[in-house]
Each structure stands twice: as structure tokens, then as C-alpha cells.
């Protein structure tokens, strides 16, 4: 693509939006209705183990975001708060966000479109598997895709996370079929983006091998997924970082990108009742742990992307990189450098 056309393509590096004006007129030319909006031009696809945007490899550097605010729960206090979240996430060195267990406000997606931030959209999970789960999850997921599929910022769909709502996925055929059905349903509505059928483990159908591994030791993480194709294939077959098989029978890597889509979760809190996968006692210790972990992740070249847990603290979960009021827990520039690699 020549330079002029390149400048018209949307990406986080060039979030080019194209204004659109649509009007409805009668046979006499009288305008009956009019609306202003925007569109964008960009492509997303998988090419030989890599995630590509506009036909070019793009390493995804995501942070997990549950979208909570201290004063208003799951509802942002105002539109400016959503804009500031996008700006802060970018300032932390991330180029995207994995919205977790929440269909986020269209205004967040607007700011991600406008300012340039990739978004993975994930369906909130059911608690148990039954006929109502199948009906409600599929219906609401269709509504979410229809509402949000025109946003260029969205680059992947995640209908199910960590076998939640399908707890016997590895043993029960009906649950495996439901995951496969959600994967194919998503592709039938939007064939332009990759779909991760079950993010984290027990994957039976997916466009990206999406692994959750919260081991606190960077050397262990690096050793599991060392830069060797045969070693990676062995890890996918044998490792159980969440005490679960990563791939179910029948699914092979076969050129699919591998991403570490949940890791970290380092807690900074003296409160023993708060949650974290590992603990840092001081901001300096948190900084050092984060830097060392990120260095290890960046050294694993087979990773086409990653998603750190998590953006903010969320009530009992004290493992955010920033507090619930969005105050960074250590120097923002040091954080950005470690994240960017």
C-alpha cells in the first residue's frame, strides 16, 4: 500500500477516523432525517503465527481491565473518566486492553477509536451450564456483537473465559459443543476478527492460543515458553499453569499465534483479606517484580502478544498497576518502558 493510502488506515499508531454524513431524502429532495458518524479502514488477520493489523505484524501489549470505579461501580462517573482511562493505559506503555467480564460503554469504545487503543471484547460469564445459559449467553452475545462490530478499535472477540459457565468442558460433549457453537456464531456475524472460543485453557476451538499463567517467577514463565517451536508444542501439550489442560484433544497449534493473555496479578497491599496472585510489600518491590516479569515476557519471541493483570485495583483485588482512583503505584515512565519492551 502506498504512503497516501497508508495514512488512511486506522491503527493505534495512526487512529485515522473518516467522518460520515448520512441523510434520508424524499422524492422531492427534502431531507427527512440526517445523522453524523464516523468510520475507519483497517484489517485484522492471523498470518503465520503473528497477529497482523493492516497486513503488518502487531505485537499486542494488553492490560486486563474490569472497568470499575470506586465511586460508581461498573458505571463510569462521566465521559471524561473513560477518556482518561484510555489515555492512562496508553501512557503505561500498553497498546490495547482486554475488557474482562464486561461489555463496556460505547463511549469507551469511541475514545479507543479516536485516541488509538486496541480492544478485546469479552462476554461476561454464566455461573453454571444449563439450557438457560445457552439461550441467554448466545442471545446477549449476538446483541453485543451487533452493537459494537463497527468500532475499528475492537480486534478480537472472546465469548467464554476460563471455562466459566462450562465447568465440565473437558469431559462433557454438550459443553464443548456450546463453546464451538459460540465460536462459529461469532464468526458468522463477523468474519473480520479473530475469535478465542475459551480464553485461558481447555481450548477446543480458537484463532489464538490464549494462555493464562500466573506463576510469580519470571524464570519459570520464560522456561515454559522458551523460543523453540518444539518446546512450545510440548508445553501446550503438557503444561497445566491453571491446573487445566491448555489444549483439548483435536486442537493443534498449527500456525496459530500464542499469547499470554493473563499473567502477573502482583498485589501491593498490607491487607491480608485483599487478593493478588503474588505480593509486593513496597512500591519499589512492585516496580522491580513488574520490570523483571516484563523483561522475561519480551524475551519469549514466540509470544505474539500478552495481557497483564490488571489495570486497576477492583475492591478486594489489590493487584492493579494503578489504584482504583487511577493513581499509579510506581513511576509511570518506568512502567511504560518495561511494558513497551
Helices and strands as residue ranges (DSSP letters): H 3-6, E 18-25, E 31-39, E 44-47, E 50-53, E 56-57, E 60-65, H 79-91, E 96-99, H 106-115, E 118-122, H 131-148, E 154-158, H 173-189, E 194-196, E 208-212, H 218-224, H 229-238, E 257-264, E 266-268, E 278-280, H 283-299, E 303-309, H 332-340
